Each structure stands twice: as C-alpha cells, then as structure tokens.
Amino acid sequence: MGPDERSRLFEQAREWSRRPDSWADADRLWIRVIDAYRQAARGSVRPDRHDQQQLARALRWRGMLLSARGRAAEGMAPGGEAVAIFERVYDAVAAEGGDVAAPPRDDALAELIAALTDLAEVAFVAGQPATRRELLGRAVAVGLTAVGSPPSAGPGTRQALGAAYHHQATALLHRHLTRPSSLDGLRDAVLAASRACELRQALHDPARPLSLRELADTYGLYARCLAMTGDVERAGVVLALGDRLVKLLGSAAAQPAEDLRVAAELLGRDGVPTGAVTGPRRFRWRRR
C-alpha cells in the first residue's frame, strides 16, 4: 500500500471513529491502517518518521475507540504501544536539538503527553484508577522535564499539559470521593486544577471555540474542588468566571454547566460548603 492510500484510509478511519454508528467499521479499518503503517515502518532500513508517527496515531485512536465501545481492557495494548512509539519519536527529535518551544520538538512532545493522557483515561474506564493516576503523573512529569516550566513551553505542549493537569485533578478528586481519608488528596486536586486553569486561560481564544469549552470545563472542576475544601472566596470567583463562559457557549457547554451547578450547590445558600457530591465526574472522551 502506497503512502497516499495509507493516508486516505487513516483519514477515513478517523472520520468513522467520530460517529458511533460507524464504530464497528472504524475498528476494522484501524486494524488495516495499523498493519499498513507497521509494514511501511518495517520495510525500510531507516523508517520514515512520518510513518512512525502515523502508526502511533492510529494505535492511539484504536485504543480510544475500543474503550468507547466497551472494550477498554483491550484498548490498553494499542494505547501503550502508541506511547512507546511517541517516546522514541520525541527522543529522536530532541536529539537533533532545536528550540523545545518550536516545531518539531513542541509537536512531538505534545503528542507524547496527549497519548499518555488518553491512555490514562482508557485505564480508568478499564477499572484501573491507580494506573490512571500513574500515567497522568508521567504525562505531567514528561512535559515539565522537557520544558522546565509550562510558560516556557510551545503552544502544543501547553495545550497538552493543560489537558493532563485537568485529567489529573479529575483523577485525584475521584480518589478523594471514593476513599475520603484526608484533605491532602483534595488539595492535590485543587493544585492540579489550578495549573490546568492557568494554562487554559493563557490559551483561550474566542476564535477557537474548543479553547473556550476546555477552559469552561476546568473552571467547573476547579470551582468544585475549591468549594469542597471550603475556599469560599476563590470558589466564588471561579464560579463567576465559569458562568460567564457557559452563557457565552450556550448548549455546547452542558457538562461544564452541570459541574458549575454542583459547585454552587456545594457552597450552599449561605456560602458554606455543604459536603462532597456522591460520585465521580462523568468522563467525556476527547478526540484530538
């Protein structure tokens, strides 16, 4: 199969993956795409980097698709292989030097962080919350090790780190809700949500609706965590910011609106937190 045909099938599989009624067809097509890129990578003395990246992307998509189809345990293998390939690609790109905040290093690092974040959520759906937290910790550590501090990272890496911190906060909140032993875990969730909020505030762009939706998501999560710790003042500020975004986004912000409603309920009518909610935040798949 030639490069143009591989690329065409990849795009077709990705399109089908976005439509639940085509998931079965997408799964079968991803198997073909993965095999095609695997053969292309093996058939060269020096594998083309683009083919390696496309193989990793296809594996990552299939892992997420298997999870969405109720087969998350099966999705761990392709997702894990995708991470391993993205790691090799990033190491090779980094060895060539260049600014970590500029392409191609920024792009390669962002894909590695995003793949770790996605694999973490597949692990959670597969019933492995501890693995989820470990993978999200790796995602954050990989980014910070490479760039030193998030503000010095490139735009792709900052976006990927924003997602990693957001999901880390969600995972830590889930642990607190299911095993409430102290406020330490909840404070860790607040810190992660705060970092996600900072990154997403810097990246939000009215011309890019997804950036607004991501920021609204994090406002809802951050407000909820703050309310649960009793930090009424900061929770109220974040709640107000989130409400403004939700009104701007309208029906596209149903989930953030629900999180903000929960946060408002936690604050109580007199501004005093009334206690934790009874279950974890529902996970919503993000396909990049």
C-alpha angles and dihedrals in degrees: 000000000000126000095257092052091047090051092048093051091046091056091046092052091048092051092050090048089063092060118066091207089061099044095107091052091045092053092053091046093049089057089056093045093049091049091049094052092042090055091046091052093047095044095065130074087219108027116226110251092222091056090050091051092047090050090052092047092050091049091049092050092048092050091054092044093052089051092050089051092055096261100105094143088061090047092063093075099054091039091052092048089050090055091050092052093046088052091054092047093050092047090052093048092046091050089060090061126220133131112319089214095055133066134306094025094044091051094048094047092047091053092050093051092046092049091052090049093050092047089051091057092047087053091052092051087048089058097259107121094159091054088049092056092046093051093047089050088053091049092054093042093050091054096045093045091054100043105024095222131016096243090062093053127098121259095262093051093046091052091048092047090049089057092044092052091046093052091043090056090049091050093048091048089051091052091050093049094049097038108024103181101139143344093259095090091046091051089052088053090051091052093049092047090049091054092047089050093051093050095045093046089056092049101043114120125180088215090059108059093189090063090055092048091050091050091049089051091054094045088056093049094043093048090050093051093046092049091052092054091050095248092143098168098053092038090056092051093049091044090055092049091049093048091055092052093046091052089050093049096044117183091002089071102057095128097045088047090055092050091050090049090053090049091051090050090050090056091055127210093288093046095256118124111251097202142278125314117250103245146024124276110270110253117236118198118240117201114199 
